[in-house]
């Protein structure tokens, strides 16, 4: 039985890794997949695997959108989990507080994604490492995470703080979550994603721009999950955010308001 469960975990991880990934904000990653594996139980595996379609900007700051395939996958064992933010361990678990290290993955960006990016070059994806913390005081939860790029350190550091309200409309059938979030980043992240170096300016025709660290955007995210049976899960999700400060002034940003909506289906076991 345990061998079968381990085999299932490996298949899920392989399936998620095979899907194309873009550079999403951390709240987008969370809202796609959080809660799919249900409440963790001591000494038990809980997992879900599925896929959906999402309406997303072509890149962070774009004014055009496309539909893309998104993975809906989460594997959890006790307080060790694989999910939207990566592989983490709740080293601290006390009175509603959970915190610990996390290892994740952040997608890159290709200049071919949009004509406005021509001349800026590609941004490589990177393994990330950081910490997370959540505090639950039902029906509210406050959470924060910060992650630093490891394999491509030039991708910088970013994170978010969010407040979320959770409600079970019909116990064990409908799960609704909504709340605001604040995204932040250091100067290295901002320069890589939203800055224009002199060489990039010469190649692209865009003006030189050097953003600083700070608040990147503010937003509101929500998800609605329907457990139609013991194994079948239907999911709708969305996130709307507004760029602020230096990020909003970047020549790369064509629309300061970014929208992200999608829906999908997953199998829970």
N, C-alpha and C positions, 0 to 999 in steps of 0.2 A: 504493500500500500504506500509506504513512504517513498519507495523507488518511483512509483507512478507519479506521486506528487512532485518529486524533484524533476522528473522528466517533463511534467507540465510546466513547471517554472522555467526550465531551460527553453522550451518552445515559445513561451510567452515573451521572454527576453529577446530571443532571436527574431521573433516577429516584429516586435517594436523597433529593434535596431535596423531592420530591413526597410522600414518606412522612411520616406524622405522627410527630413527635419529642416525647418527654417529657424531663424533666430526669433523666437517668441519671447514675450515678456514672461516673467515668472508667474504673475496672476493668470495669464492665459493658460499656461501649462497646468496650473492647479485646477482651474475651473473645468477643464476638459475631463479630468480623471479622478479627482478626490472623491472619496466615499464609495467608490465602485465595489471595493472588496468587503464592505460592511464593517462592523465593529470588531476590533481585534480580540481574540480569545487566547488566554494563556495556553501555550503548548499546541496551538492549532494553526494550520495554514488557511488562508482565505485569499482567493484570487478571482480576477475577472479579466476577460480578454474580448476585445471587439474592435469596431472601427466606426467612423462616422465621416461626415462631410462638414467642412467649415468654410465660411465666407470671410476671407482674411485680406488685409493689405498686402500688396506685392512685396513690401519691405516696411520696416518701421519708419513712418513718415510719408508713405506713399499716398497719393490721392486716387489710385486705381486699385481694384480688388480682383481676387480670383477665388475659385473654389478649389480646395485641396483636401486630400485624404488625411484624416487624423487618427492616431491610435487611441483606443480607449482601453487601457490596460493598467492593472494594479495587482501586485503580489504582496501579501503581508504575512509575517509570522511573528506573533507576539508584538514586540515593539520594534522589530526589524522590518523594514518595508522597502519595497521597490515601487516607485510611483512617479507622480508628476515632477517632483523635485529631485529624485534620484534615490540612491541607496543610503538609508539613514538608520541611526540607532539612538533611541531615547535613553541616553545615559543618565538623565535626570528624570524621575517620574515621581512627582510628589504633589498631593493636594490639587489636582487639576493642572499642574504644570508639567510639560514635557519638553525636554531640550536635549540637544546632542549634536554630534557631527553628521555631515551629509556629503555624499559624493554624487555628482551629477554630470550632465552633458548639456552643452549649449550649442545650438546650430550656428552656422556661419551665414554669409551673404555673398551672392554672386552678382557681379556688376551687370550680367546679362539679364537679371531679374526685371530690370526696368531701364528704358533709355536714359532716364535722368541720372542713373548711376554710372554711365559709361565714362571711363577714364579714372574711376575711383579705385579700381582693383577689387579683388575678392577678399573677403574676411573668412579665415579658416575656422571651422568648428573647434571646440575645445572641451576637454574634461575639466570639470570645476570641482572645487572643494570649499566647504564652509560649515556654517552652523545654522541650526533652526531652533525656534522656541515657540510653543503654543501654550495658551492658558485658557481653560474652558470654565465658564461660569454660566451654565445653561440658562437660557438658550443662546447665549453669546459666546464667541470665541475670538480672542485676539492672537495674532500670529505674526512672526517676523522671521526673515531669513536673510543671510548675506552669503554670497558666493564669489570666489576668486578663480579666474581662469588659470589652469595649471599647465596644460600642454602647450597653450599659446597664450602666454602671460600678457601679451599685448592686447588681449580682449578685455582686460581690466576686471573690475569688481562691481557687482551690482546686487541689489536686494529689494525687499519690500516690507512694508508693515500693513496689515489689514485687520479690519474688524468685520466680523460676520455674524449674522443672525440666522439661526437654523430652526426649522419647524417641520414636524411630521404631520402633514395634512390628514392623512389616514395612517395610523401607526403601522409600521412595517410595509407600507405600500408606496406612499408618496413622501419624498424628501425634498424640501425647498431650502435654498441657501441664498443669501443676498448680503452685500456689504461693500463699503468703500475700501480703497487701497491707495497707498502712496508708494511710488517706485523711486529709488535713488540710485546713483552711480558715481564712481570716482572719475577723475579727469581722464584717466587712461581709457576707460570704457567709452566716455563721451567723445573723445578724440577719434577713437576707432570707428564708432558707429555714426557719429554726427559731425565730426570735424572735417576740415578740408586743408590738407597740407599744401605748401607752395607747389610741389610737384603735381599733386592731384589737381590743383587749380589750373596749372598749365595744360594738363591733359584733358580736363573736363570742361574748362571754361567757367567753372563756378568760382566765386570769390574765396579767398583764404579765410578760414574760420577756425578759431581755437576756443572750444567751449571749456568751462570749468566744471568742477564736481558740484553735486548738490541734488536737489529734488528734480527728477526727470519728468514725471507725470503724475496726475491724480486720476482716479477712475472709480467705476462702479461695476461690480461683477455679480452674476447670478447664475444659478443652475437649478434645474428641476429634474429629479430622478424618479422614475416609476418602476417599481419591482413588480412586474406583471405576473411572475411566478417565482418559485424557489430559485430558478436559474437564469431567467431572462430579465434583462434590465434595459430600459429605454431612457435615453438621456438627452436633454436640451440644455444649452449653455450659452452664455454671452458675456462680453466685457466691452465697456466703452471707456476710453481714457482720453485725457487732454494733456498734451505736452506743455511744460512750463519752463520758465527761466531760459538758460542758454539753449536747451534742446529745442524749444519752440522757435528760436531765431535761426536755427541751422539752415543753410541753403539746401540741404538734403530734404528737409521737411516741407512737403507741398501741402499737407493738410494737418493741422495741429490736433484735430480730433480723429482718433483711430477707433474703428469698430471691429468686433470679432464675434461672430455668431455661428453656431453649429448644432448638430444633433447626430445621434448615433445609437447603436445597439451593442450590447455586450452580453456575454455568457458568464455567469457566476458559478464557481464550484469550490 
